[in-house]
Amino acid sequence: MKNVVLLGSTGSIGNSTVKVVEDLPDQIRLIGLAAGGNSALLLEQTRRHQPGVISIADPLKAQELQNTLGPSIRVCSGNEGLLTLATLPEADIVLIAIVGIAGLQPALAAIRAGKDIAVASKEILVMAGEIVMREAREHGVKVLAVDSEHSAIFQCLDGKPPGSVRKLWLTASGGPFRSRADWPLEKFPEITVERALKHPSWVMGRKITIDSATLFNKGLEMIEARWLFDIEMARVGVVVHPQSIVHSMVEFVDGSIIAQLSTPDMCLPIQYALTYPARAVSGRVQTDFPKIGTLTFEEPDTDRFPSLLLARRAGESCGTMPAVFNAANEVAVDAFVNRRISFPEITTTVRRVMDAHAVAERPTLEKILEADAWARAEALK
C-alpha cells in the first residue's frame, strides 16, 4: 500500500488521480488532500477517502471545513498547509498538481523530507529544474513524471544513461489551430478564448489548454525534459502527431527508436507514477489500432508557433531565463483569457519580456523567485 499526498486535488489532474486511487483501493491510499478554492469538491473527496489532513488556500474556508468535518480530520490553509501536507511523515509519495509557482516550495519541502515526488506541475522543473534535481539526488528520492510525454520518455529510457540517447522526441497534437487551411497565420488575431479552449485530443484545465493551443505547453515540456532526463536542449526535439497516440519517443545512438503508445488518458501516466516500479492491472485505457488506422507526423511550424523557438532559447540560456519565460507566459495567458490581448500577443508579450531580461547564471532559489516576480511585473506593463 502506497500512502499518497495529492496537492491540487480538485483540478483536472487531481480528479484523474482520485479516479486512479479508486481503481486501486488495495494499492493506493490518499492520506492528504490540498485544493485551491473548490471547498465543496474537497469536502466530497475528504468524506469519500478520509485522509488524515487536508488543506485549502483560504483560511476562512478552512475553518468552515473544520467545523463541518469535526476533529477527526485536520484542516490546514495557505502555503503553510501545503508544506504540512508535503512533509507528512507517513507519506510515501507527494503528487504535485498545483498550477504555477505555488508547487515549487512544497516540492522542495517534500524532497528534503525524503519523499518521492510525482510532478504534474511543469513550472517546478521549468523554473528550478537544476535545484530540484540536485536536491533529489542529494536526498536519494525519485522525481517521477506525470505528464504523458515525460512518462513516455521515462518508460522508453528504462534506466539507460543519457549518453546512449541521440534525441528525445516530444510529440505534440498541434492543438486546435494546427491546420494551415482552416487557420492561416493571418487569421490568428481572430482566435477567441472559446475556440482556443477546444482541444482536439485532451480534456485539461484552462491554462494548460491555452498553452496547448499556442504550443507554449510543448515549450515548457522541452525545458522540463532537459532537467528531468539530464540532457541538453540540443537533444530535445518536437514532432507534431495529431492522433496523440504516440506520447513521446527516444532515439538512441544506434538509430533505434522506442516509443510509448496508448489512447489519450491522463489516468495512465498518473497510475504508472504512483505504482512505479510495478504496473497495476487496469481496464481504463483501451487502444484499438485497427480503429485508429493511421498515425501521422509533421514538422512543427515555428512561424505559426514561435513559442517553441522561445522555449529553446530559454532552455539554452538556463539561469533565470526559463523562470522568466514561464512567468511572462502565465501573465499573457491570463490577459488573453480575460480578453485584454489577442492570441498572437501572448507570444509577443513573452518575447518582449525575455528580450528585456538580464540572465543570472546558476541562480539561487531566491534569485529565481525574484526573476519570476520581475517577469510578471514586466509582462503586465
C-alpha positions as CSV (number, residue, x, y, z in Angstrom):
1,M,0.0,0.0,0.0
2,K,1.4,3.4,-1.0
3,N,0.4,6.5,1.0
4,V,-0.2,9.4,-1.3
5,V,-0.5,13.1,-0.7
6,L,-2.3,14.9,-3.5
7,L,-1.7,18.7,-3.9
8,G,-4.2,20.1,-6.3
9,S,-6.9,17.5,-5.7
10,T,-9.8,19.4,-7.3
11,G,-8.2,20.3,-10.7
12,S,-8.1,18.2,-13.8
13,I,-5.0,16.1,-12.8
14,G,-6.3,15.9,-9.3
15,N,-9.6,14.5,-10.4
16,S,-7.9,11.9,-12.6
17,T,-5.6,11.0,-9.7
18,V,-8.7,10.3,-7.5
19,K,-10.1,8.0,-10.2
20,V,-6.8,6.1,-10.2
21,V,-6.9,5.7,-6.4
22,E,-10.5,4.5,-6.6
23,D,-9.4,2.0,-9.3
24,L,-6.7,0.6,-7.0
25,P,-8.1,0.7,-3.4
26,D,-5.8,-2.1,-2.3
27,Q,-2.6,-0.5,-3.6
28,I,-3.0,3.3,-3.1
29,R,-4.4,5.3,-0.2
30,L,-4.9,9.1,-0.1
31,I,-3.7,10.4,3.2
32,G,-3.6,14.1,2.4
33,L,-5.5,16.4,0.0
34,A,-5.0,20.1,-0.9
35,A,-7.2,22.3,-3.0
36,G,-7.1,25.9,-4.2
37,G,-10.7,27.3,-3.8
38,N,-13.2,24.5,-4.5
39,S,-14.2,23.6,-1.0
40,A,-17.3,21.7,-2.0
41,L,-15.4,19.2,-4.1
42,L,-12.6,19.0,-1.5
43,L,-15.3,18.2,1.2
44,E,-16.7,15.5,-1.1
45,Q,-13.3,13.9,-1.7
46,T,-12.5,14.1,2.0
47,R,-15.7,12.3,3.0
48,R,-15.1,9.6,0.4
49,H,-11.4,8.9,1.2
50,Q,-11.0,10.0,4.8
51,P,-7.4,11.5,4.6
52,G,-5.9,12.5,8.0
53,V,-5.1,16.0,6.8
54,I,-6.5,18.4,4.2
55,S,-5.7,22.0,3.2
56,I,-7.3,24.8,1.3
57,A,-5.9,28.2,0.3
58,D,-8.4,30.4,2.1
59,P,-8.2,30.3,6.0
60,L,-12.0,31.1,6.3
61,K,-12.9,28.2,4.0
62,A,-10.5,26.0,6.1
63,Q,-12.4,27.0,9.3
64,E,-15.7,26.2,7.6
65,L,-14.4,22.8,6.6
66,Q,-13.0,22.1,10.1
67,N,-16.4,22.9,11.6
68,T,-18.2,20.6,9.1
69,L,-15.7,17.7,9.4
70,G,-15.1,17.8,13.1
71,P,-11.9,17.0,15.0
72,S,-11.1,13.6,13.3
73,I,-9.6,15.4,10.2
74,R,-7.1,18.2,10.5
75,V,-7.7,21.1,8.2
76,C,-4.9,23.5,7.2
77,S,-4.7,26.5,5.0
78,G,-2.4,28.6,2.7
79,N,1.2,27.9,2.0
80,E,1.8,26.5,5.4
81,G,-0.9,23.9,4.8
82,L,0.8,22.8,1.6
83,L,4.1,22.5,3.4
84,T,2.5,20.5,6.2
85,L,1.0,18.1,3.7
86,A,4.2,17.8,1.6
87,T,6.1,16.6,4.7
88,L,3.6,14.3,6.3
89,P,5.8,11.6,8.0
90,E,3.6,8.7,6.8
91,A,3.6,9.8,3.1
92,D,5.4,7.7,0.5
93,I,4.9,10.0,-2.4
94,V,3.6,13.5,-3.0
95,L,1.9,14.2,-6.3
96,I,2.0,17.9,-7.1
97,A,-0.7,19.1,-9.5
98,I,-0.8,22.8,-8.5
99,V,-0.7,25.2,-11.5
100,G,2.0,27.8,-11.4
101,I,4.7,28.7,-8.9
102,A,2.8,27.6,-5.8
103,G,4.0,24.0,-6.2
104,L,7.7,24.8,-6.0
105,Q,8.2,25.2,-2.3
106,P,6.1,22.2,-1.4
107,A,8.1,20.1,-3.9
108,L,11.4,21.1,-2.3
109,A,10.0,20.5,1.2
110,A,8.8,17.0,0.2
111,I,12.2,16.2,-1.3
112,R,14.0,17.4,1.9
113,A,11.7,15.3,4.0
114,G,12.8,12.2,2.0
115,K,9.6,11.9,-0.1
116,D,9.4,10.8,-3.7
117,I,7.5,13.3,-5.8
118,A,5.3,12.9,-8.8
119,V,5.4,16.2,-10.9
120,A,2.3,17.3,-12.8
121,S,3.2,21.0,-12.5
122,K,5.6,21.9,-15.3
123,E,6.6,25.1,-13.6
124,I,8.6,23.2,-10.8
125,L,11.2,21.9,-13.2
126,V,11.0,24.8,-15.7
127,M,11.8,27.4,-13.1
128,A,14.1,25.5,-10.8
129,G,15.0,22.2,-12.5
130,E,18.6,22.3,-11.6
131,I,17.9,22.9,-7.9
132,V,15.1,20.3,-7.7
133,M,17.0,17.5,-9.4
134,R,20.2,18.3,-7.4
135,E,18.3,18.1,-4.1
136,A,16.5,14.9,-5.2
137,R,19.9,13.3,-5.9
138,E,21.3,14.5,-2.5
139,H,18.3,13.2,-0.6
140,G,18.0,9.9,-2.6
141,V,14.4,10.4,-3.7
142,K,12.7,9.9,-7.1
143,V,11.2,12.7,-9.3
144,L,8.6,10.9,-11.3
145,A,6.8,12.4,-14.4
146,V,3.1,12.7,-14.6
147,D,2.9,14.5,-18.0
148,S,2.1,11.9,-20.6
149,E,5.1,12.9,-22.7
150,H,7.7,12.7,-19.9
151,S,6.1,9.5,-18.5
152,A,6.5,8.0,-22.0
153,I,10.2,9.0,-22.2
154,F,10.8,7.7,-18.7
155,Q,9.3,4.3,-19.8
156,C,11.3,4.2,-23.0
157,L,14.6,5.1,-21.4
158,D,14.1,2.3,-18.8
159,G,17.2,3.4,-16.8
160,K,19.5,3.8,-19.8
161,P,22.2,6.5,-19.4
162,P,21.9,9.9,-21.2
163,G,25.0,9.0,-23.3
164,S,23.0,6.3,-25.1
165,V,20.5,8.8,-26.3
166,R,20.7,10.7,-29.6
167,K,17.5,12.6,-29.1
168,L,14.3,12.8,-27.1
169,W,11.2,13.4,-29.2
170,L,8.2,15.0,-27.6
171,T,5.0,14.6,-29.5
172,A,2.5,17.5,-29.9
173,S,-1.1,17.2,-31.1
174,G,-0.6,20.6,-32.8
175,G,-3.6,21.9,-30.9
176,P,-6.8,23.3,-32.4
177,F,-5.0,25.6,-34.9
178,R,-2.7,23.1,-36.5
179,S,-4.4,23.1,-39.9
180,R,-2.9,25.8,-42.1
181,A,-6.0,25.6,-44.4
182,D,-8.5,26.2,-41.5
183,W,-6.3,28.6,-39.6
184,P,-3.8,30.5,-41.8
185,L,-1.5,32.8,-39.8
186,E,-3.4,35.9,-40.8
187,K,-6.5,34.6,-39.0
188,F,-4.7,34.1,-35.7
189,P,-5.8,37.6,-34.3
190,E,-9.4,36.4,-34.8
191,I,-9.0,33.4,-32.4
192,T,-11.4,33.6,-29.5
193,V,-10.9,32.3,-26.0
194,E,-13.8,29.8,-26.5
195,R,-12.2,28.4,-29.7
196,A,-8.7,28.1,-28.1
197,L,-10.2,26.1,-25.2
198,K,-11.5,23.3,-27.6
199,H,-8.5,20.9,-27.7
200,P,-8.8,18.1,-30.2
201,S,-7.4,15.3,-28.1
202,W,-7.2,16.1,-24.3
203,V,-9.5,17.3,-21.6
204,M,-7.4,19.6,-19.4
205,G,-7.6,22.7,-17.3
206,R,-7.9,26.2,-18.8
207,K,-4.3,27.3,-18.5
208,I,-2.8,24.2,-20.0
209,T,-5.4,24.1,-22.8
210,I,-4.5,27.6,-23.9
211,D,-0.8,26.6,-23.7
212,S,-1.5,23.7,-25.9
213,A,-3.1,26.0,-28.5
214,T,0.0,28.2,-28.6
215,L,2.4,25.2,-28.2
216,F,3.8,27.0,-25.1
217,N,2.9,23.8,-23.3
218,K,5.3,21.9,-25.5
219,G,8.0,24.6,-25.0
220,L,7.6,24.1,-21.2
221,E,7.9,20.4,-21.7
222,M,11.2,20.8,-23.6
223,I,12.8,22.6,-20.7
224,E,11.3,20.1,-18.2
225,A,12.7,17.2,-20.2
226,R,16.1,18.9,-20.3
227,W,16.3,18.7,-16.4
228,L,14.3,15.6,-15.8
229,F,16.5,13.4,-18.0
230,D,19.8,15.3,-17.6
231,I,20.1,16.0,-21.3
232,E,21.0,19.3,-23.1
233,M,18.4,21.2,-25.1
234,A,20.0,20.4,-28.5
235,R,18.9,16.8,-28.0
236,V,15.3,17.6,-27.2
237,G,13.0,17.8,-30.3
238,V,9.3,18.2,-31.0
239,V,7.3,16.4,-33.7
240,V,3.6,17.1,-34.4
241,H,1.4,14.0,-34.1
242,P,-2.3,14.9,-34.4
243,Q,-3.7,11.5,-33.2
244,S,-2.0,11.8,-29.8
245,I,-1.4,8.0,-29.6
246,V,2.4,8.1,-29.6
247,H,3.1,10.0,-26.4
248,S,6.8,10.5,-27.0
249,M,9.9,8.7,-28.3
250,V,13.5,8.1,-27.5
251,E,16.0,7.9,-30.4
252,F,19.2,6.0,-29.3
253,V,22.7,6.5,-30.7
254,D,22.4,3.3,-32.8
255,G,19.4,4.7,-34.7
256,S,16.8,2.6,-32.8
257,I,13.7,4.5,-31.7
258,I,11.5,3.3,-28.8
259,A,8.0,4.9,-28.3
260,Q,5.2,4.6,-25.8
261,L,1.7,4.4,-27.3
262,S,-1.8,4.4,-25.9
263,T,-5.2,6.1,-26.2
264,P,-5.0,9.5,-24.6
265,D,-6.0,9.3,-20.9
266,M,-4.1,11.0,-18.1
267,C,-5.0,8.2,-15.7
268,L,-2.4,6.0,-17.3
269,P,0.7,8.1,-16.6
270,I,-0.7,9.1,-13.2
271,Q,-1.1,5.4,-12.3
272,Y,2.4,4.5,-13.5
273,A,3.9,7.2,-11.4
274,L,2.0,6.1,-8.3
275,T,2.6,2.4,-8.7
276,Y,6.2,2.6,-10.1
277,P,8.2,0.4,-10.5
278,A,5.2,-2.0,-10.7
279,R,2.5,-1.9,-13.3
280,A,-1.0,-2.3,-11.9
281,V,-3.8,-4.1,-13.8
282,S,-6.3,-1.6,-15.2
283,G,-9.0,-1.7,-17.9
284,R,-9.4,2.1,-18.0
285,V,-7.2,2.6,-21.1
286,Q,-8.0,0.6,-24.3
287,T,-6.1,1.1,-27.5
288,D,-7.7,-0.2,-30.8
289,F,-5.1,0.1,-33.6
290,P,-7.4,-1.0,-36.4
291,K,-9.9,1.6,-35.4
292,I,-7.2,4.3,-35.2
293,G,-6.0,3.3,-38.6
294,T,-3.3,5.9,-39.3
295,L,-0.6,7.6,-37.3
296,T,0.9,10.7,-38.9
297,F,3.8,13.0,-38.0
298,E,4.7,16.6,-39.1
299,E,7.4,19.1,-38.6
300,P,6.2,21.9,-36.2
301,D,5.6,25.3,-37.9
302,T,7.6,27.8,-35.9
303,D,6.3,30.7,-38.0
304,R,2.9,29.9,-36.7
305,F,4.0,28.8,-33.3
306,P,7.2,30.7,-32.3
307,S,6.8,29.6,-28.7
308,L,9.0,26.6,-29.5
309,L,11.9,28.9,-30.5
310,L,11.4,31.0,-27.4
311,A,11.4,27.8,-25.3
312,R,14.6,26.6,-26.9
313,R,16.2,30.0,-26.3
314,A,15.1,29.9,-22.6
315,G,16.4,26.4,-22.1
316,E,19.7,27.1,-23.7
317,S,20.2,30.3,-21.7
318,C,19.4,28.5,-18.5
319,G,19.9,30.6,-15.3
320,T,16.8,32.7,-14.6
321,M,15.5,32.8,-18.2
322,P,13.3,29.7,-18.0
323,A,11.5,31.3,-15.0
324,V,11.0,34.5,-17.0
325,F,9.7,32.5,-19.9
326,N,7.2,30.7,-17.7
327,A,6.1,33.8,-15.7
328,A,5.6,36.0,-18.7
329,N,3.5,33.3,-20.4
330,E,1.3,32.9,-17.3
331,V,0.5,36.6,-17.2
332,A,-0.1,36.7,-21.0
333,V,-2.4,33.7,-20.9
334,D,-4.4,35.4,-18.1
335,A,-4.6,38.6,-20.2
336,F,-5.9,36.6,-23.2
337,V,-8.5,34.7,-21.2
338,N,-9.7,38.0,-19.8
339,R,-9.8,39.4,-23.4
340,R,-7.2,42.1,-22.8
341,I,-4.9,40.9,-25.6
342,S,-5.2,38.9,-28.8
343,F,-4.0,35.3,-29.3
344,P,-0.7,36.3,-31.1
345,E,0.0,38.8,-28.4
346,I,0.7,36.0,-25.9
347,T,3.9,35.2,-27.8
348,T,4.7,38.8,-28.4
349,T,4.5,39.6,-24.7
350,V,6.7,36.7,-23.7
351,R,9.4,37.6,-26.3
352,R,9.5,41.3,-25.2
353,V,9.9,40.3,-21.5
354,M,12.7,37.8,-22.4
355,D,14.4,40.5,-24.5
356,A,14.4,42.8,-21.5
357,H,15.8,40.3,-19.1
358,A,19.4,40.2,-17.9
359,V,20.1,36.5,-17.1
360,A,21.5,35.5,-13.8
361,E,23.5,32.3,-14.2
362,R,23.4,29.4,-11.7
363,P,20.8,31.3,-9.6
364,T,19.7,30.5,-6.0
365,L,16.1,29.8,-5.4
366,E,15.8,33.4,-4.1
367,K,17.1,34.8,-7.4
368,I,14.7,32.5,-9.4
369,L,11.7,33.9,-7.4
370,E,13.0,37.4,-7.9
371,A,13.2,36.8,-11.7
372,D,9.7,35.4,-11.6
373,A,8.3,38.4,-9.8
374,W,10.2,40.8,-12.2
375,A,8.9,39.0,-15.3
376,R,5.3,39.2,-14.1
377,A,5.5,42.9,-13.4
378,E,7.3,43.4,-16.8
379,A,4.6,41.4,-18.6
380,L,1.8,43.4,-17.0
381,K,3.3,46.6,-18.4
